[in-house]
């Protein structure tokens, strides 16, 4: 047993929608006989929180407590048995066997078919987004609502004067490309910081965000992330930063689908 991050479920808030059970690539969640989400086994939960972004009632959160260590090998076997080989290749943390997919040597995983994921992360799955004719009629103002520079978190100074008493938008890089009305619906009236929890070197991000919030008496924080599992890491970092700043502040989460629609 060791102290680590793991999912905690508020059964009073859980509405039994089951979205978390499919969002978890490790198969760590299922619905019990009462229709509530439960952990199958703690060693199947990697604590990354991919399930959080799809929960419509905020019944899930990541906590740090004593628990069994996450076991990717046992998790692989569990997913292989319950969901099949294609799903098993997406299990987080497996040691590679030379086939490029991270599957244990004890199991053969067939190569991905065209159009399926190139690696274990669902955010890399190639897919075409089809638009209906009714969407083509909608127009979005071309006015930019960006009111400061720079915007990348690595480059933003906590001492920048424009951050004083600001309403802050912390957005995952892809949100502005997916959401056509990003400027009007999310950015207007706010100062912007962008980051990618998957591709950035995020060491120091929590400390820097905490400093920005504390030094500038930031009024509110909105976090915009995509529905892809890896993106939820940005929301976790901002939650930790708000807590570390020691300030009482309004924190709002906006989730954008890859089809360009706001999910929640």
C-alpha positions as CSV (number, residue, x, y, z in Angstrom):
1,X,0.0,0.0,0.0
2,X,1.2,3.5,-0.8
3,X,-0.2,7.0,-0.9
4,X,-1.2,7.9,-4.5
5,X,-3.8,9.6,-6.6
6,X,-7.0,7.6,-7.2
7,X,-10.6,8.2,-8.2
8,X,-13.2,8.8,-5.6
9,X,-16.9,8.5,-6.3
10,X,-19.7,10.5,-4.7
11,X,-22.6,8.1,-4.9
12,X,-25.1,10.7,-3.9
13,X,-24.2,12.7,-7.1
14,X,-23.8,9.8,-9.4
15,X,-26.8,9.5,-11.8
16,X,-25.8,6.1,-13.3
17,X,-25.2,7.5,-16.8
18,X,-22.3,5.1,-17.3
19,X,-20.2,7.6,-19.3
20,X,-17.2,7.2,-16.9
21,X,-17.2,3.4,-17.5
22,X,-16.5,3.8,-21.2
23,X,-14.1,6.8,-20.8
24,X,-11.8,4.8,-18.5
25,X,-9.4,2.9,-20.9
26,X,-8.3,0.7,-17.9
27,X,-11.9,-0.6,-17.2
28,X,-11.6,0.5,-13.6
29,X,-15.2,1.6,-13.3
30,X,-18.5,-0.2,-13.6
31,X,-22.1,0.3,-12.5
32,X,-23.2,-1.8,-9.5
33,X,-26.6,-3.4,-8.9
34,X,-27.9,0.0,-7.8
35,X,-26.8,1.7,-11.0
36,X,-24.0,3.7,-9.3
37,X,-20.4,3.9,-10.5
38,X,-17.9,1.9,-8.4
39,X,-14.2,1.0,-8.7
40,X,-13.8,-2.6,-9.9
41,X,-10.4,-2.9,-8.2
42,X,-8.2,-0.1,-7.0
43,X,-5.2,-1.5,-8.8
44,X,-6.9,-0.9,-12.2
45,X,-7.2,2.8,-11.6
46,X,-4.2,4.8,-12.8
47,X,-5.4,8.0,-11.1
48,X,-5.2,10.1,-14.3
49,X,-8.8,11.1,-14.1
50,X,-9.8,10.6,-17.8
51,X,-13.3,9.9,-16.5
52,X,-13.8,13.3,-14.8
53,X,-14.4,15.3,-18.0
54,X,-17.4,13.2,-19.1
55,X,-19.2,13.1,-15.8
56,X,-22.3,15.4,-16.0
57,X,-22.8,15.6,-12.3
58,X,-19.2,16.1,-11.0
59,X,-19.6,12.9,-9.0
60,X,-15.9,11.9,-9.6
61,X,-12.8,13.5,-8.3
62,X,-9.1,12.6,-7.9
63,X,-7.9,12.2,-4.3
64,X,-4.6,11.2,-2.7
65,X,-4.8,8.4,-0.3
66,X,-3.5,5.0,0.7
67,X,-4.2,2.5,-2.0
68,X,-2.9,-0.5,-3.9
69,X,-0.4,0.6,-6.6
70,X,-1.8,0.8,-10.1
71,X,-0.8,-2.4,-11.9
72,X,-0.7,-2.0,-15.7
73,X,0.0,-5.7,-16.4
74,X,-3.0,-6.8,-14.4
75,X,-5.1,-4.1,-15.9
76,X,-4.1,-5.2,-19.4
77,X,-5.3,-8.7,-18.6
78,X,-8.6,-7.4,-17.2
79,X,-9.3,-5.2,-20.2
80,X,-8.2,-8.0,-22.6
81,X,-10.7,-10.3,-21.0
82,X,-13.6,-7.9,-20.7
83,X,-13.2,-5.7,-23.8
84,X,-10.9,-7.4,-26.2
85,X,-7.5,-6.9,-27.7
86,X,-8.2,-3.5,-29.4
87,X,-9.2,-2.0,-26.1
88,X,-6.4,-3.6,-24.2
89,X,-3.8,-1.8,-26.4
90,X,-5.0,1.5,-24.9
91,X,-4.1,0.6,-21.3
92,X,-1.9,3.2,-19.7
93,X,1.7,2.5,-18.5
94,X,2.5,-0.8,-20.3
95,X,6.1,-1.6,-21.0
96,X,6.6,-2.0,-24.8
97,X,7.2,-5.3,-26.5
98,X,8.6,-4.0,-29.7
99,X,5.3,-3.8,-31.6
100,X,4.9,-0.1,-30.8
101,X,1.7,-0.6,-28.9
102,X,2.9,-1.3,-25.3
103,X,1.3,-4.8,-25.0
104,X,3.0,-7.3,-22.7
105,X,4.9,-10.0,-24.4
106,X,2.6,-12.7,-23.0
107,X,-0.2,-11.5,-25.2
108,X,-0.3,-11.0,-29.0
109,X,-2.2,-7.8,-30.0
110,X,-3.0,-7.5,-33.7
111,X,-1.8,-4.5,-35.5
112,X,-4.3,-1.6,-35.7
113,X,-6.6,-1.5,-38.7
114,X,-6.7,1.6,-40.9
115,X,-8.6,4.4,-39.2
116,X,-7.9,3.2,-35.6
117,X,-5.6,4.7,-33.1
118,X,-1.9,5.0,-33.9
119,X,-1.0,4.7,-30.2
120,X,-2.6,4.1,-26.8
121,X,-4.2,7.6,-26.5
122,X,-7.8,8.0,-27.7
123,X,-7.0,11.6,-28.6
124,X,-4.9,10.4,-31.5
125,X,-7.7,8.5,-33.3
126,X,-8.1,9.7,-36.9
127,X,-11.6,10.7,-37.6
128,X,-13.5,12.9,-40.0
129,X,-16.0,15.5,-38.6
130,X,-19.0,15.8,-40.8
131,X,-21.0,19.0,-40.9
132,X,-24.6,19.3,-41.7
133,X,-25.9,22.0,-44.1
134,X,-27.7,23.8,-41.3
135,X,-24.3,24.5,-39.6
136,X,-23.0,26.2,-42.7
137,X,-25.6,28.9,-42.4
138,X,-24.4,30.0,-39.0
139,X,-21.8,32.8,-38.9
140,X,-19.4,33.8,-36.2
141,X,-18.1,37.3,-35.8
142,X,-14.5,37.7,-36.9
143,X,-13.7,40.1,-34.1
144,X,-10.9,39.0,-31.9
145,X,-11.4,39.2,-28.1
146,X,-7.8,38.7,-27.3
147,X,-6.7,41.6,-25.1
148,X,-3.1,40.7,-24.1
149,X,0.1,38.9,-25.2
150,X,1.7,36.5,-24.7
151,X,-0.7,33.7,-24.0
152,X,1.3,30.5,-23.6
153,X,1.7,29.6,-19.9
154,X,5.5,29.2,-20.2
155,X,5.8,32.8,-21.4
156,X,3.2,34.6,-19.3
157,X,4.7,36.5,-16.4
158,X,2.8,36.3,-13.0
159,X,3.7,40.0,-12.7
160,X,2.0,41.1,-16.0
161,X,-0.1,44.1,-15.1
162,X,-3.1,42.9,-17.2
163,X,-3.6,40.0,-14.8
164,X,-4.6,42.3,-11.9
165,X,-8.2,41.5,-10.8
166,X,-8.7,39.6,-14.1
167,X,-11.2,37.0,-15.0
168,X,-8.8,34.3,-16.2
169,X,-9.4,31.7,-19.0
170,X,-7.0,28.8,-18.9
171,X,-7.6,26.9,-22.1
172,X,-6.2,23.7,-23.6
173,X,-4.5,24.5,-26.9
174,X,-7.0,22.6,-29.1
175,X,-10.2,24.3,-27.7
176,X,-9.8,27.4,-29.8
177,X,-9.5,25.3,-33.0
178,X,-12.5,23.1,-32.2
179,X,-14.9,25.8,-30.9
180,X,-15.8,28.2,-33.7
181,X,-17.2,30.7,-31.2
182,X,-14.2,30.5,-28.8
183,X,-13.7,34.3,-28.8
184,X,-17.3,35.2,-28.3
185,X,-18.4,32.4,-25.9
186,X,-15.3,31.9,-23.8
187,X,-12.6,34.6,-24.2
188,X,-14.6,37.8,-24.2
189,X,-13.9,39.8,-21.1
190,X,-11.1,37.5,-19.9
191,X,-7.4,37.2,-20.0
192,X,-6.0,34.1,-21.6
193,X,-3.4,31.5,-20.7
194,X,-3.1,28.4,-23.0
195,X,-1.4,25.1,-22.2
196,X,-1.3,21.4,-23.4
197,X,-1.2,18.9,-20.5
198,X,0.0,16.2,-22.9
199,X,2.7,17.8,-25.0
200,X,4.0,20.6,-22.8
201,X,6.7,20.3,-20.2
202,X,4.2,20.9,-17.3
203,X,6.7,20.8,-14.5
204,X,6.1,24.0,-12.6
205,X,2.7,24.7,-14.1
206,X,0.8,24.3,-10.8
207,X,3.2,26.6,-9.0
208,X,3.1,29.2,-11.7
209,X,-0.7,29.2,-11.9
210,X,-0.9,29.4,-8.1
211,X,1.4,32.4,-8.2
212,X,-0.7,34.1,-10.9
213,X,-3.9,33.7,-9.0
214,X,-2.5,34.7,-5.6
215,X,-0.4,37.7,-6.7
216,X,-3.1,39.3,-8.9
217,X,-6.3,38.7,-6.9
218,X,-7.8,37.0,-9.9
219,X,-11.6,37.2,-9.7
220,X,-12.5,34.0,-11.4
221,X,-11.0,31.1,-13.4
222,X,-12.5,29.3,-16.3
223,X,-10.8,26.1,-17.5
224,X,-11.6,25.0,-21.1
225,X,-10.6,21.5,-22.0
226,X,-11.4,19.0,-24.8
227,X,-13.3,15.7,-24.3
228,X,-10.2,13.6,-25.0
229,X,-8.9,11.9,-21.8
230,X,-5.5,13.5,-21.7
231,X,-7.0,16.9,-21.6
232,X,-8.5,16.4,-18.1
233,X,-5.0,16.8,-16.7
234,X,-5.2,20.5,-17.3
235,X,-8.3,20.8,-15.1
236,X,-6.5,18.8,-12.3
237,X,-3.5,21.2,-12.5
238,X,-5.7,24.2,-12.2
239,X,-7.6,22.7,-9.2
240,X,-4.3,22.1,-7.5
241,X,-3.2,25.6,-8.3
242,X,-6.3,27.2,-6.8
243,X,-5.9,25.1,-3.7
244,X,-2.2,26.0,-3.4
245,X,-2.9,29.7,-3.9
246,X,-5.0,29.7,-0.7
247,X,-7.6,31.9,-2.3
248,X,-11.3,31.4,-2.5
249,X,-12.2,31.7,-6.1
250,X,-14.9,30.7,-8.6
251,X,-13.6,27.9,-10.8
252,X,-15.7,26.9,-13.9
253,X,-15.0,24.0,-16.2
254,X,-16.0,24.0,-19.9
255,X,-15.6,20.8,-21.9
256,X,-15.5,21.1,-25.7
257,X,-16.2,18.2,-28.0
258,X,-14.1,17.5,-31.1
259,X,-17.2,18.3,-33.2
260,X,-16.9,21.9,-31.9
261,X,-19.8,21.8,-29.5
262,X,-19.7,22.6,-25.8
263,X,-20.4,19.4,-23.9
264,X,-20.6,20.9,-20.4
